Amino acid sequence: MLSKSAQSVQDVLAKKGLQFKVVELPSSTRTANEAAATIGCEVAQIVKSLVFCTQQTKKAVLVLASGANRVNESAVAEKVGEKIIKADADFARAATGFAIGGVPPVGHTEAIDTYIDDDLLKFKELWAAAGTPNAVFNLQSADIVSLTNGKVISIK
């Protein structure tokens, strides 16, 4: 039995006709390093869902980054069209419906402009957060663009 947040992600995946299965693990997957250690994959295969806020218009921006990469906010801001700042916990929860550490790439409370780290496409298999700090789902990198309607960019 999945927790309420993890089940909501599973429901979104099912509605999209996807067979991805959300699992809740006994250890934390809150950070990319913890997730990789718990799952047994490379850190770079972890999809970090990072919420930013545009500085002027206060819109949410979601960056799906490889767990091994740091986001160059200036590079992303260039694509977004205005400066971005890392969202605080309250803004992230309001925009996505999820707490930081469990934000999935889908199933948010509002539509969010999403940018996908091009390094994620180097891997066949990826792991993403699924609503809680210990819930994840496995997906093929080939599916991440259609799943999220995101734009693939270089985030470095």
C-alpha positions in Angstrom: 0.0 0.0 0.0 1.5 3.3 -1.1 1.3 6.5 0.9 -1.2 9.1 -0.3 1.4 11.3 -2.1 3.1 8.3 -3.8 -0.3 6.9 -4.8 -1.1 10.2 -6.4 2.0 9.9 -8.6 1.2 6.3 -9.5 -2.3 7.4 -10.5 -0.9 10.2 -12.8 1.4 7.7 -14.4 -1.5 5.2 -14.9 -3.7 7.9 -16.4 -0.9 8.6 -18.9 -1.1 4.9 -19.9 2.4 4.2 -18.5 3.4 1.1 -16.7 6.0 2.7 -14.5 5.6 1.4 -10.9 6.1 3.6 -7.9 7.9 1.9 -5.0 8.4 3.1 -1.5 11.8 2.1 -0.1 12.9 1.5 3.5 15.8 4.0 3.1 15.7 7.7 2.2 15.8 8.8 -1.4 15.6 12.5 -0.5 19.0 13.4 -2.1 20.5 12.0 -5.3 23.3 10.3 -3.4 20.9 8.7 -0.9 18.7 7.6 -3.8 21.6 6.1 -5.8 22.8 4.2 -2.7 19.4 2.9 -1.9 18.5 1.9 -5.4 22.0 0.7 -6.5 22.4 2.8 -9.6 24.7 5.7 -10.6 24.0 9.1 -9.1 23.8 10.5 -12.6 20.7 8.2 -13.2 18.8 10.0 -10.5 16.4 12.7 -11.8 16.6 15.6 -9.4 13.3 17.7 -9.5 14.4 21.2 -8.6 11.8 23.9 -8.3 12.8 27.5 -9.1 10.9 30.8 -9.1 11.2 33.4 -11.8 12.4 36.6 -10.2 10.0 39.0 -11.9 6.8 37.1 -12.7 7.0 34.7 -9.8 6.3 31.6 -12.0 7.4 28.1 -11.0 10.0 26.5 -13.1 10.9 22.8 -12.8 14.4 21.6 -13.7 14.9 17.9 -14.0 18.6 17.5 -13.5 20.9 14.5 -13.5 21.9 13.7 -9.9 25.5 14.3 -10.8 25.0 17.8 -12.1 24.7 21.2 -10.5 22.2 23.6 -12.2 23.8 26.7 -13.7 20.9 29.1 -12.9 22.2 31.6 -15.5 22.1 29.0 -18.3 18.5 28.0 -17.3 17.4 31.7 -16.9 18.6 32.3 -20.5 16.1 29.6 -21.7 13.3 30.8 -19.3 13.7 34.5 -20.4 14.2 35.9 -16.9 16.3 35.3 -13.8 15.4 32.4 -11.6 16.0 31.8 -7.9 15.8 28.5 -6.0 12.2 28.2 -4.6 11.7 28.0 -0.9 9.8 25.0 0.6 6.5 26.8 0.8 6.6 28.0 -2.8 7.7 24.6 -4.0 4.9 22.8 -2.2 2.3 25.4 -3.4 3.4 25.0 -7.0 3.8 21.2 -7.1 1.7 19.9 -4.2 4.8 18.0 -2.9 7.5 18.7 -0.3 11.1 19.3 -1.4 12.8 15.9 -1.4 9.9 14.1 -2.9 8.9 16.3 -5.9 8.1 14.1 -8.8 8.5 15.2 -12.5 4.7 14.9 -13.0 1.4 15.2 -11.1 1.8 18.8 -9.9 -1.0 21.0 -8.7 -0.4 23.5 -11.6 1.2 23.3 -15.0 4.9 24.1 -14.7 7.4 25.0 -17.4 9.8 22.0 -17.2 13.4 21.9 -18.4 15.3 18.5 -18.8 19.0 18.2 -18.3 20.4 16.8 -21.6 22.8 14.6 -19.6 19.8 12.5 -18.5 19.3 11.3 -22.1 22.8 9.6 -21.9 21.2 6.8 -19.8 18.7 4.2 -20.8 17.2 3.9 -17.3 16.4 6.7 -14.8 14.9 6.9 -11.4 12.7 9.8 -10.2 11.1 10.9 -7.0 7.5 9.9 -6.6 5.9 12.2 -4.0 7.7 11.3 -0.8 11.4 11.3 0.4 11.5 7.5 0.0 9.3 6.9 -3.0 10.7 6.5 -6.5 9.8 5.2 -9.9 11.9 3.8 -12.7 11.6 5.1 -16.3 13.3 5.0 -19.6 15.1 8.2 -20.6 13.3 8.0 -23.9 10.1 8.6 -22.1 11.0 11.6 -20.0 10.2 14.3 -22.6 6.7 13.0 -23.5 6.0 12.3 -19.8 6.8 15.8 -18.7 6.3 17.9 -21.8 9.7 19.3 -20.9 12.3 21.0 -23.1 15.8 19.4 -23.2 18.5 21.9 -22.5 22.1 22.0 -21.2 21.8 23.0 -17.5 25.6 23.3 -16.9 
